[in-house]
């Protein structure tokens, strides 16, 4: 339980900027590039921890904002932290809640010290400061904790983003100071990642990234992307960061994304991803496969007795047909949310594993070509 | 796959009318008294077939009315029947849809040949006759199929119930003729159970039961109870039937019930039960335990880090605390519907197993006393 946090860069692909490596945490190792399923409220929606483990998921996410409101810090402290509360034995990462708090447009007020906001659940008033967010993440107990940042809206102007950058870096400094000063809550180490912002303004993106690098943190996230900007802008801003981020530390592109977004960001040198897409879209009947996505509600599947993906070894594909899944979707049966979510998480984990192998063997560029040509995925050029 | 349907009465308790036995079907054996989880629309809500098997569930239910509307008979025929469609390898029973069709007050019209009704989904018009219901149940392919009956409302007067009895027996005769004449659809036998009605009028209940017995069917159900009448009336009517039903054939009390209802009906000689209660109530956070029911939403559980039931070996109790389950309930997390449903099905199966052991050892009366005294369950005297 007391392994030192470590990132070992195993290989940088000779044909691209893609990297593979291994993160060591108190709760185990993580092969990178990694996809982290999202368990906002202490549960990856509809799935059990053992099902997630079966998909090869090595780390999941929680969210400080949501966990602060429910079940609250006192319950988590008494449970011995989120790992024990949710019975998740592997590594965990918590987002700081910055993104969530700043999404509460109209319900929040930023001041220099932090942000005052109203709960989306009951309208009650609360205040987050960098110090408080660090303290909460100590109580939650995730292996990787995130700095409290301001995430500007994707249509914010340059002046707004510049001001926001200044707040984010000041708060990152305060987070680092608090994280360094705070005691371990549960007898194992937790590490702080900073979050770079800067919108889609190249100079501001570079500035924010450089300011974070100066703080010499254990890892860095690229934040404020995948919030409505076109995919090419997202890739451009990601490249601005990955080009200057230190090679020996993990890089996490927050909230991304579609399979093709992951491929492109891995190509640029990103190591970590999280996204609700496989579970959220899965609950609505969208399945991810190597041949693209399927809308399993469609009439064409009503008498299709093959699995979602013949080659997939997930519980869903080993046991159920597209016709049965389509029936469950139309009959509003809860089981189907599990079945498609599980398959989609498995697809994402298989995708990451395929990329890791290609990088280890210095054939990522060829693999990426095949991904688009053979498997029918297209570059994401839309927003 | 071609085992002959058989009911072997293993023991009749020397201290009560409780019986234990074994039903053999083409899809395997069933120890009785048995509780059958309800999978109305080809899915026991929120649970996977393998989870149900883990609870010791040996047979599940489907419903002809719902399956006829969705996915429809043509899909089930092409799937090779409901077992294959839903990937359920064990025995299955389908209700005839009589109860559902007659619940469509205002949307249905009974005539001598059958009943014309409107779908609760889209208002489209349909007609069920005894012959059509037999044909549909051949296509669904359950091991035990039910006669098409008229289920009168619990407040129907004596005259209505008498007229209804006449329809039910006539339709049972037509069902038997159709079942006998129809070919096997999938290469294995299916057996027809009759359904006795008669409301809560003792003479009519006896009449309906006797008329069915004359048809010499493989098994008999006690229908039209647990529809709003007080529990004592339900027990009284159950006893009217079990006293005259042939000992060598299984007896199925439809739609029952609470744990204490099962105990009382087993005491009267019933062999089979089905009820949505463990899953429906489970989804709302009500858990069944040997000490009674728990409403897991209650504040008292917010920092209770013990499992629902320390003695239970289900996945939920082996992995999660009441505090976590309470959090998931308040956060509207889907996982919780699975966790409590699974525990409740496990409790029902444990309850049945305990009763089977007590009957086999001629100590059912003592067991029943302990159930009420030691475990804090009370006789159900309400409605």
Interface residues (C-beta under 8 A of the other chain):
Chain A: X41 X42 X43 X45 X46 X47 X48 X49 X50 X66 X70 X71 X74 X75 X78 X79 X85 X86 X87 X302 X303 X305 X315 X319 X320 X321 X323 X324 X326 X327 X328 X330 X331 X333 X334 X335 X337 X338
Chain B: X41 X42 X43 X45 X46 X47 X48 X49 X50 X66 X70 X71 X74 X75 X78 X79 X85 X86 X87 X302 X303 X305 X315 X319 X320 X321 X323 X324 X326 X327 X328 X330 X331 X333 X334 X335 X336 X337 X338
